[in-house]
Amino acid sequence: MNIQARKLVLIEEFLRISDESIITKLESFIKQEKKVSHEERLTPMSLKEFHEMIDQAKRDSNDGRVISHQELKKKIKSWK
């Protein structure tokens, strides 16, 4: 059975569940597994990469490629 067929079987089974506590447990399990999967894919940056980022931030600041805290807050409000 391929992954698509397995998903369909799982969906059909899920739709038959009438116990809300089971659904809550499944939601928690899925959230936790997604979090673990995401964390496993994270890789720490090297010290060289870290220093390069700091150097770039300094260049950006020196060259005026920055915005104030107030400007950032205004931009964020417009995102909503």
PEZISUL-V113344 format. One record per residue. N is the residue number from 1. OMEGA is omega in degrees with one decimal (* if undefined). D_LAST is the distance of its C-alpha to the last C-alpha in Angstrom with 1 decimal. Layout:
# PEZISUL-V113344
n->N omega->OMEGA d_last->D_LAST
n->N omega->OMEGA d_last->D_LAST
This chain:
# PEZISUL-V113344
n->1 omega->-179.1 d_last->43.8
n->2 omega->-174.5 d_last->41.0
n->3 omega->-179.4 d_last->37.4
n->4 omega->178.7 d_last->36.2
n->5 omega->178.6 d_last->39.0
n->6 omega->178.1 d_last->38.3
n->7 omega->179.7 d_last->34.7
n->8 omega->177.5 d_last->35.9
n->9 omega->179.1 d_last->38.4
n->10 omega->178.3 d_last->35.9
n->11 omega->178.9 d_last->33.5
n->12 omega->178.9 d_last->36.6
n->13 omega->179.4 d_last->37.6
n->14 omega->-178.6 d_last->34.1
n->15 omega->178.7 d_last->34.1
n->16 omega->-177.2 d_last->37.4
n->17 omega->178.5 d_last->36.2
n->18 omega->-179.2 d_last->36.2
n->19 omega->-176.6 d_last->36.1
n->20 omega->-179.7 d_last->32.6
n->21 omega->177.4 d_last->33.7
n->22 omega->178.3 d_last->34.4
n->23 omega->178.1 d_last->31.0
n->24 omega->178.8 d_last->29.5
n->25 omega->178.7 d_last->31.8
n->26 omega->177.2 d_last->30.9
n->27 omega->179.5 d_last->27.2
n->28 omega->-179.9 d_last->27.9
n->29 omega->-179.1 d_last->30.3
n->30 omega->178.6 d_last->28.0
n->31 omega->-179.3 d_last->25.2
n->32 omega->-180.0 d_last->27.9
n->33 omega->177.5 d_last->29.5
n->34 omega->178.9 d_last->26.3
n->35 omega->179.8 d_last->25.8
n->36 omega->-179.9 d_last->29.4
n->37 omega->178.8 d_last->29.4
n->38 omega->-178.0 d_last->26.4
n->39 omega->179.2 d_last->28.2
n->40 omega->-179.1 d_last->31.5
n->41 omega->179.6 d_last->30.0
n->42 omega->175.6 d_last->28.9
n->43 omega->-179.4 d_last->31.4
n->44 omega->177.3 d_last->31.9
n->45 omega->178.4 d_last->32.0
n->46 omega->177.4 d_last->35.3
n->47 omega->178.1 d_last->36.4
n->48 omega->178.5 d_last->36.8
n->49 omega->179.2 d_last->33.2
n->50 omega->-179.9 d_last->32.0
n->51 omega->177.0 d_last->34.2
n->52 omega->177.9 d_last->33.1
n->53 omega->178.1 d_last->29.4
n->54 omega->179.3 d_last->30.5
n->55 omega->179.3 d_last->32.6
n->56 omega->178.3 d_last->29.8
n->57 omega->177.8 d_last->27.5
n->58 omega->178.5 d_last->30.5
n->59 omega->178.5 d_last->31.1
n->60 omega->179.7 d_last->27.4
n->61 omega->179.9 d_last->27.7
n->62 omega->-177.7 d_last->31.1
n->63 omega->176.9 d_last->30.1
n->64 omega->178.8 d_last->27.1
n->65 omega->179.3 d_last->24.4
n->66 omega->172.7 d_last->22.2
n->67 omega->-178.4 d_last->19.5
n->68 omega->177.3 d_last->19.6
n->69 omega->-179.0 d_last->17.7
n->70 omega->178.7 d_last->16.5
n->71 omega->178.8 d_last->15.3
n->72 omega->178.6 d_last->13.4
n->73 omega->178.3 d_last->11.7
n->74 omega->179.3 d_last->10.8
n->75 omega->-178.1 d_last->9.5
n->76 omega->178.8 d_last->7.3
n->77 omega->-179.3 d_last->5.8
n->78 omega->179.8 d_last->5.5
n->79 omega->-173.4 d_last->3.8
n->80 omega->* d_last->0.0
